[in-house]
Amino acid sequence: MTTNRYSITEAAALIASGKVTAVRLAEDCLARVAVREEAVHAWAYIDPQQVLADARARDAESPRSPLHGIPVAIKDIIDTDDMPTEYGSPIYAGYRPRADAACVALLRNAGAVIMGKTVTAEFAMSHPGKTCNPLDTAHTPGGSSSGSAAAVADHMAPLALGTQTGGSVLRPAAFCGIVGFKPTFDAINPVGVKPNTKSYDTVGLMGRSVGDVALAFAVMTRSDAAAFALPPIDKPRIGFYRTLSWAKADAATQAALEDAASRLAAAGARVTEVTLPAKFSEFADARNKVGHYETSRALAWERRNFEEQIAVREKLRRADAVTFEQYMAAQKVLDECRRLVDVTFADFDVLLVPSAPGEAPRGLTTTGDATFNQTWTALHTPAVTVPVFKGPAGLPMGAQFVGPRGSDYLTLACAEWGFRALA
């Protein structure tokens, strides 16, 4: 087995023991890129010589953290000071920021090897990039963190950073059959990430196991990451929430989630069907108003100077219709819903919901529907998708576990428990 098939935990232990070098791990990842990139198109920028030089530097020093020597792919909406950052837009062709984003700097401080920049939908919105789903290149990988999901799923990198404003980490992770983790809002510092909707934008992680994303999150958020372990879980309290958009889930997804609820209960979880308060009937409209108001203004400079080069310009023009008064009223609705969902979580450790309406759609003209992710992004709650189902075409589908704000490690632990029970 090549080293790029190891989990992060395994690879880190081998690097720390001297049995595997960071260079060997990087070489194996680069070999996979060389074989598969022409078909998958995951990368916006990658320089193999730079990757190997960084890996050699890591081998020459003592391990700094459990991520020491681990290659990490970075979504090209996130600034890097030694690589182009183009935000998926021709407006920024060749652009090089002065500084790393905070999340990239945290990874470098931990001894990670920054492998390159992965394809993003334009400005992390809905216009797809060039990436294909590595499991079937006739299907979308999802978006907007399309390249990050594809790179991890195809073993080009063991870990990737993405960002989520609607469903841009969880949905592509589900479509590509990997683990996606959207932490509590602002848990990973977003400074240096191109803003889209400041009330929602969240830096997230993609890996091939819950343990991998949990370890990476710990390194980026804790001083005791070397001794980190997920909290033990015995009989989690799981709320099965069909959501107000249940009808948008296809028959296979509905059946899979219903079966999952039964299997989790059989495995020892306390599973109860749950609904959210009536106020949530106003939630989707409020969420959209906040998103439209902030996104249309976040790109004010680009719209003034290069509007005809923006693929989603008509969408932005329509978003201009949201007034300041509507925006503030919508923010009040979101604040109230966040308080209400906190109360709901008093009775549950996590909620079980779909990760997406179904498996990855055929074609590359869409990144898919974020219906089952947007709520949790706007509510600022942590959410994890784990690959436990197959759809009618044989492509993966995920189960999504959502926890209360600030309970990231409990949510990850419940997701790991759920994955083991279901997979």
N, C-alpha and C positions, 0 to 999 in steps of 0.2 A: 504493500500500500504506500502511495506517495504521501509525503507529510502534509500536503494541503487537504487531505481527507481527515486529519485529526480534528477533534474538537479543540477549541481554544484552551480549555483546561489541560487537555493532554499535551498540546504543543508547548504550552508555557512550562509545564513540568519537565518536558524533555529538553527544552532550551536551558532551563535553570540547572538541570543535572549535567549538561554538556553532551547529552546523547544526540541532540539535533542542534544544528546551528540556525540562526536567523537567516543566514544566506541560503541554506538548503531549503528552508520553508519558502523563502521568497522565490527561489529558482523554480520550485515546483508550481507555485501559483502562476509565475510568468510563463511557464511551459504550457499550462492550461490556457492562458490567454492567447498564446501564439496559435494554438490548435483551434480554439473556438470563437475568437473575437469576430472573425469574418462572418460567421453565421449569427451571432448573438447581438453584436454591436452594443456592448454594455458600457464602453469607455468613451468619455469625452477627451481625456488626456491620460496618457501613461508613458513614462520614460523608464524602460527597463534598467538602464545604467544608473539612473538616479535611485531607483528602488534598491538595487544591489549595493550601491555605495552606502545607503542608509543602513541596510542590513549588516554590512561589514562593521560599521561604526557601533551598532548595537552589540555585535559579538565581541567587540574589543573592550566592553565595559561590564561591570557587575549589573545584574538585573535590577531594574528600578521598581517594577511592579509585576503583577501577574500578566500584564499585556506586553511585557518586554519582548521585542522581536516579532510581535504578531503583526502581519500585514492588515491594514484597514483601508477600505475603499471609502471615498468621500464624495457625497452628492455634489454636483457642480452648481449648487445654489449657495454653497458654503465657501467662504473665502479661504484661500491658501496663499501664502506669501512667496512660494517658490514654484508655483504652477499656475497656469491660466485659470481664471474663474469667469465663465462666460454666461452663466445663468440660463442656458438653453436658448440664447437670443443672439442673432447676428449683430445687434447693437453693441455687444460687449466682446466681439471677436478679438482674441489675443489679450484681453484685459488681465492685468496682474495687480492684485490688491497689495497694499503696503504691509498688511499684517494678516496673520492667521486669525480665523474665527476662534473664539474662546474654546469651543469644543475641540477643534483641531489642536490648539496649543495644549490642552489637557492631555490629549492622546500622546503628543510628542513628549511632554513632561514624563509620561508614564513609560516611555521607551518603545511605543508602538512605531511601526514602519508605515508611513503614509504611502500607499501604493499608487494612487492616482485619483482622477476625478471621474465620476460616473455620470452617465447621461441623465438629465432631468427634463421634464416637460418645461416649456418656456415659462420662466419666472415662477416655477413650481405651481403652475395652474393646470389647464386642461388640454392644451395643444401638445400632442404626443411628440416625443423624440424618436430616434431611429431604432431603439432597442426592441428586440423580439423576446418572447418567452422562451427560455432555453429548453423547456420541456417539450415544446412544440412551437417552432418558430412561425407558424401560421397564426398564432394567437398573441394577444397583447400580454405584456408582463405586468400591466397595471401602471399606475403613476400617482404622483409625479416622480416618486423615487424609483423610477423604472430600472436604471442601470445598476443601482445599488442592490436591488432585489435579484436581478439577473446574475450579477457577478457572484453573489453568495450562493445562489441556487446552483450555479454551474461550477462551483469549486474554484473560481478564479481568485477569490479572497474569502477568508473565514468569517469576516466581520465587516459591516458597512454602516456608515452614518446615513440616515435619511432625514427628511423633515416632513411634518404633517400639519396641514392647515384644515383639511377635510378628512381624507382617508389615505394620505400619500405614503404612509409607512405600512399600515395594516393591510390595505387592499393588495398592493403588489406582493407583499410577503405571502398572503393567502394564495394569490394566483400562481406564485412560483414555488409553493410548497416548502416554505421556510418559516422560521419564527420571526415575527415582528413585534416590537415593543415601543409603544408610545407612552412615555412617562407622564407623571403629573406635570401640568403646565409650568414651565420655567425651572423644572428640576435640573435640566442641563442648560447652562447659560446660552442664550441665542445670539449674543453679540457677535457680529460678523457673518450672520446669515441674512441673505437678501430678504427684506421684509415683504410679506404678502398681506397677511391680516394679523396685525400685532396682537389682537385679543386671542388668537388661536395658535399662531405659529409655534410648533414644538419640535425640538430636536429628538429624533428617535434612533433606535438601533435595530439592525437586522443580523441574524445569525442562524446557525443550523440546529441550535438547541436552546431551550430556555436557560440552561445553565450558562451558556456562552454569553447571551445578552445580559443576564443578571450579573455575571462577573465584570463585564465591560462597564455596565452602569455603576457598579460598586467602585471600580477604579476611578471613574469620573466624578463620583459624588462623595466618597468616604475616605477618611485617612487610615482606616483599618482594613483596607481591601485585601491585603495579603492573608488575613485570617477570616475573610468573609465567608459566610455560608447562609443559604436561604433558611428562613425559620421553618421548623418542623410543622407538618400539616397532618392531622389525623382524620377528622370528619368535617370537611369544610361546609359552611353554610352557603349554598348556591341558590340564587334566585334565577329561575328560567324566565327570561323576559322576551316575549315575541316581538316587542316594539310596535309602534304605531304604523310601521312600514312593512309589517309581516307579509302583506300581499305582494310586495315587490320581490320577495324571495321565491326562487323557482321551487318546483315540487321536490326536487332532489335535496335542496338545502333545507326546506321545511322538514322533510322526513328525517334527514340526518340530525338536525338539532333536536327533534323530538326523541329520536333514538338515543342521542347522547345524554339527554336529561335522564332517561330511564337507566342507562348504563352507569352513569355517575352515581345515581341513587343506589344501584345494586352494589357498587364498589364501596359504599359506606358514607357518601355525602348526604347531607340533609338538603334535599332539593324541593323547592317550593315555587310554584308559578307566582309571578309578581307583575303588577302593573304600576305605572307611575301616576302621580296625581293629575287631576284634570287640567291644571295649569300648563301641562306639557302639550296640550293642543295648540298653544300659542308659540311653542318653542321653535319649530322649523322656520316659521316666517320671521321671527326675531333673529334667529341665527343667520339667515340669509341677508337680512337688512344690515346687520353689523358687518358681515363679510363684504358685501357690495360697497358699503361706505368706505371701509378701510382700504380695500384693495385698489379701488379706483384712484385713491389719493396717494397710496404708497408708490405708484408708478407715475407720479405727476411729471417728473423730469423727462422720463422716457416718452411720455405721451406728448409733451410739448415739443420735443426736438426730433423724435423718430416714430411718430405714431403709425405711419404706414408700414413700418417694419415689425409691428406687433401683431401677431397672428390673432390674438383674442381682442383686438381693439373694439369690435362691435359690442362684445360682452361688457367691456369697461365703459363704453358710452352709455349702455343701458343702466349700468350700476350707478351712474352719476345722478339718477333720478331720486335716490334716497337722500332725504333732507337730514340736517343736523338734528332736528326735533325727533324725527323717526328713529334716527340712530340712538339717541339717548333713551328714548322709550324702549327700544329693543334691548339695550343694555340692562335696563331695569328688569325686564322679563328674564333675561339670562341669569342675572344675579339671584332672582327669586327661585328659579329652577335649580340653580346650584345648591341653594340652601335646602330645598325640598329633597333633592337626591341624597344629600348628606343624611337626612332623616331616614330615608328609605334604607340606606346602607347600615343603619343601626341594627337591622335584623339579618344582614347578609355579609359574608366576607367578599363575595364576588357575584356578578351577574353573568349568566351565560347567554350570549346573543350571536347571531350570524356574523361572520367576518365580511361577507359580500353576498350579493343576491344569488350568486352561483359561481361556477368555475369561470376561468378567464375567457372572455368573449373572443370569437374568431375575428381576425383582422387587426390592423395596426392603426386604424383611424380614430380609435377611442381608447381611453385608459380605464374604462369601466365606471361603475356607479358607486359612489362613496356613501350611499344612504345609511349603511349600517355602521359607519365610523364617525360621521360628522357630529352626531349628538355628543359623543364622549370627548371629542376634541374641544367642542365649545363648552362642555361642562368642566373641562380641565382635569378629568379623571384619568388614571393610568389604565391602559388596555393592552392585552397581549393576544396575538393570534397564533394558534398552534396547528400544524398540518395533520389532521386526523381523518379526513374524508377524501373520497374520490367522487368526481362528478360523472355524468353520463358519457362524456368523451374521454374519461380516464385521467383527466387533469385534477390536481389537488384542490380541495376546499378546506377552509379553516374553521375552527371553533374559536370564538372570541370571548375572553374572560376580562371583565371590567371591574375595577375596584374603586373604593372611595378615594377622594383626593388625599395625597400624602401617604397612601398605603402601598407604595410601589413594590416593596419586597414581599409583603403578604400577597399581593396580586400575582407576582411572579411565582411564588411558592404554590399558590392555588392552581395556576396555569400548568406548572410542572406536574402537580398531582393529577390534574385533569388529563394531561397528555398521556401519562402513564396508564391511567384508567381506561382511556379510549383507544390508545394505539397499541 
